[in-house]
Amino acid sequence: MNRYRVITMLCFLFLVILIGCENIEVHTNDIEGKNTEETSVVNNRIFESLEEVLEERGYQVSKLEVKEGITPHTFLSVYPTYIEVNDETLAIYVYEEEKLAKDDSKIISNDGFRIGNSIVEWVDDPHFYQTGRIIVSYIGSNTEILYDLESILGKPITE
């Protein structure tokens, strides 16, 4: 129950940030990370941009750290970074190139419950968005968050 609440809150926070930034698009195709140091800088810029948009909407935003003893897992070709937005969780997948993000987005089923060869049992409805070199996932059903995510990131790749 607590996990569901955290996910719901993060989704809500992200949505509120998106509502406040309707005219701000999060695109990173103009930034190319060629090596590990440059990629790290680019990734930090993406998170800072999302954090700024959300904070401008009055949300408490923080990057979630992987807890010690927990093995990271991903269904996509890159590991996500998680941000917490007023107790809601968003997963942000950052790719070296837009083509790689688009390729990964193609393995996500229309309903979001199958990624590649894996069937996933989410705690709520999955929503995935792909824009530029990023994929953002929100597992939740808050209509305000969903509206804002779509206004910022474009139509979801899941229905």
Secondary structure as a PSIPRED ss2 file (coil, helix, strand):
# PSIPRED VFORMAT (PSIPRED V4.0)

   1 M C   1.000  0.000  0.000
   2 N H   0.000  1.000  0.000
   3 R H   0.000  1.000  0.000
   4 Y H   0.000  1.000  0.000
   5 R H   0.000  1.000  0.000
   6 V H   0.000  1.000  0.000
   7 I H   0.000  1.000  0.000
   8 T H   0.000  1.000  0.000
   9 M H   0.000  1.000  0.000
  10 L H   0.000  1.000  0.000
  11 C H   0.000  1.000  0.000
  12 F H   0.000  1.000  0.000
  13 L H   0.000  1.000  0.000
  14 F H   0.000  1.000  0.000
  15 L H   0.000  1.000  0.000
  16 V H   0.000  1.000  0.000
  17 I H   0.000  1.000  0.000
  18 L H   0.000  1.000  0.000
  19 I H   0.000  1.000  0.000
  20 G H   0.000  1.000  0.000
  21 C C   1.000  0.000  0.000
  22 E C   1.000  0.000  0.000
  23 N C   1.000  0.000  0.000
  24 I C   1.000  0.000  0.000
  25 E C   1.000  0.000  0.000
  26 V C   1.000  0.000  0.000
  27 H C   1.000  0.000  0.000
  28 T C   1.000  0.000  0.000
  29 N C   1.000  0.000  0.000
  30 D C   1.000  0.000  0.000
  31 I C   1.000  0.000  0.000
  32 E C   1.000  0.000  0.000
  33 G C   1.000  0.000  0.000
  34 K C   1.000  0.000  0.000
  35 N C   1.000  0.000  0.000
  36 T H   0.000  1.000  0.000
  37 E H   0.000  1.000  0.000
  38 E H   0.000  1.000  0.000
  39 T H   0.000  1.000  0.000
  40 S H   0.000  1.000  0.000
  41 V H   0.000  1.000  0.000
  42 V H   0.000  1.000  0.000
  43 N H   0.000  1.000  0.000
  44 N H   0.000  1.000  0.000
  45 R H   0.000  1.000  0.000
  46 I H   0.000  1.000  0.000
  47 F H   0.000  1.000  0.000
  48 E H   0.000  1.000  0.000
  49 S H   0.000  1.000  0.000
  50 L H   0.000  1.000  0.000
  51 E H   0.000  1.000  0.000
  52 E H   0.000  1.000  0.000
  53 V H   0.000  1.000  0.000
  54 L H   0.000  1.000  0.000
  55 E H   0.000  1.000  0.000
  56 E H   0.000  1.000  0.000
  57 R C   1.000  0.000  0.000
  58 G C   1.000  0.000  0.000
  59 Y C   1.000  0.000  0.000
  60 Q C   1.000  0.000  0.000
  61 V E   0.000  0.000  1.000
  62 S E   0.000  0.000  1.000
  63 K E   0.000  0.000  1.000
  64 L E   0.000  0.000  1.000
  65 E C   1.000  0.000  0.000
  66 V C   1.000  0.000  0.000
  67 K C   1.000  0.000  0.000
  68 E C   1.000  0.000  0.000
  69 G C   1.000  0.000  0.000
  70 I C   1.000  0.000  0.000
  71 T C   1.000  0.000  0.000
  72 P C   1.000  0.000  0.000
  73 H C   1.000  0.000  0.000
  74 T C   1.000  0.000  0.000
  75 F C   1.000  0.000  0.000
  76 L C   1.000  0.000  0.000
  77 S C   1.000  0.000  0.000
  78 V C   1.000  0.000  0.000
  79 Y C   1.000  0.000  0.000
  80 P C   1.000  0.000  0.000
  81 T E   0.000  0.000  1.000
  82 Y E   0.000  0.000  1.000
  83 I E   0.000  0.000  1.000
  84 E E   0.000  0.000  1.000
  85 V E   0.000  0.000  1.000
  86 N C   1.000  0.000  0.000
  87 D C   1.000  0.000  0.000
  88 E E   0.000  0.000  1.000
  89 T E   0.000  0.000  1.000
  90 L E   0.000  0.000  1.000
  91 A E   0.000  0.000  1.000
  92 I E   0.000  0.000  1.000
  93 Y E   0.000  0.000  1.000
  94 V E   0.000  0.000  1.000
  95 Y C   1.000  0.000  0.000
  96 E C   1.000  0.000  0.000
  97 E C   1.000  0.000  0.000
  98 E H   0.000  1.000  0.000
  99 K H   0.000  1.000  0.000
 100 L H   0.000  1.000  0.000
 101 A H   0.000  1.000  0.000
 102 K H   0.000  1.000  0.000
 103 D H   0.000  1.000  0.000
 104 D H   0.000  1.000  0.000
 105 S H   0.000  1.000  0.000
 106 K C   1.000  0.000  0.000
 107 I C   1.000  0.000  0.000
 108 I E   0.000  0.000  1.000
 109 S C   1.000  0.000  0.000
 110 N C   1.000  0.000  0.000
 111 D C   1.000  0.000  0.000
 112 G C   1.000  0.000  0.000
 113 F C   1.000  0.000  0.000
 114 R E   0.000  0.000  1.000
 115 I E   0.000  0.000  1.000
 116 G C   1.000  0.000  0.000
 117 N C   1.000  0.000  0.000
 118 S E   0.000  0.000  1.000
 119 I E   0.000  0.000  1.000
 120 V C   1.000  0.000  0.000
 121 E C   1.000  0.000  0.000
 122 W C   1.000  0.000  0.000
 123 V C   1.000  0.000  0.000
 124 D C   1.000  0.000  0.000
 125 D C   1.000  0.000  0.000
 126 P E   0.000  0.000  1.000
 127 H E   0.000  0.000  1.000
 128 F E   0.000  0.000  1.000
 129 Y E   0.000  0.000  1.000
 130 Q E   0.000  0.000  1.000
 131 T E   0.000  0.000  1.000
 132 G C   1.000  0.000  0.000
 133 R C   1.000  0.000  0.000
 134 I E   0.000  0.000  1.000
 135 I E   0.000  0.000  1.000
 136 V E   0.000  0.000  1.000
 137 S E   0.000  0.000  1.000
 138 Y E   0.000  0.000  1.000
 139 I E   0.000  0.000  1.000
 140 G C   1.000  0.000  0.000
 141 S C   1.000  0.000  0.000
 142 N C   1.000  0.000  0.000
 143 T H   0.000  1.000  0.000
 144 E H   0.000  1.000  0.000
 145 I H   0.000  1.000  0.000
 146 L H   0.000  1.000  0.000
 147 Y H   0.000  1.000  0.000
 148 D H   0.000  1.000  0.000
 149 L H   0.000  1.000  0.000
 150 E H   0.000  1.000  0.000
 151 S H   0.000  1.000  0.000
 152 I H   0.000  1.000  0.000
 153 L H   0.000  1.000  0.000
 154 G C   1.000  0.000  0.000
 155 K C   1.000  0.000  0.000
 156 P C   1.000  0.000  0.000
 157 I C   1.000  0.000  0.000
 158 T C   1.000  0.000  0.000
 159 E C   1.000  0.000  0.000
